[in-house]
Amino acid sequence: MVLAGHGDMRANDWYSLTYELTRPEDDQEVIRKGVSATILAESIKNIRSQKMLLLLDACYAGSAISVFRGIEDRKALEQLARSSGIYVVAASTKDQQAVELPELGHGVFTYVVLKGLEGEAMKSQQDHQVTAMSLLLYIDNKMSQVRAVPGTAAWNRGKKKKRRH
């Protein structure tokens, strides 16, 4: 499942800002018309699936991860291949904005996911398969590369801003 768009924090919960939302600066409208991580998690738990991969490409999406119990652990990546559960991958941490570049037409995270699904994340060229594990490893590798290049929009926006006291 992929959720891409705008995201923000309100009342200690992460919200996906839906198309119907016309005033994102209005907390009450965000709470009323947005989709909270809590509601998203409850809805996903009701889906009858042994495994689920949730990809979030939105600002502050890392905040949504805490509502999915037991998935914060890095070991969940290894467990996904052989067990059941929900694995969430977010384009940004709870303190970061997700990067969107006009020349891509969408977020950098979505671009990386699409490239992986197009075949760049194939486990091997002989298999001609992109597995959940190979896609996750590809995303992790590529997003790390994008963030590590000084001077790129992703690198500049991905860094934490120093707070003034």
Buried (B, 14 or more C-beta within 10 A) or exposed (E): EEBBBBBBBBEEBBBBBEEEBEEBEEBEBBEEBBBBBBBBBEEBEEEEEEBBBBBBBBBBBBBBBBBBEEBEEEEBBEBBEEEEBBBBBBBBBBEBBBBBEEEEEBBBBBBBBEBBEEEBBBBEEEEEEBBBBBBBBBBEEBBEEBBEEEEBBBBEBBEEEEEEE
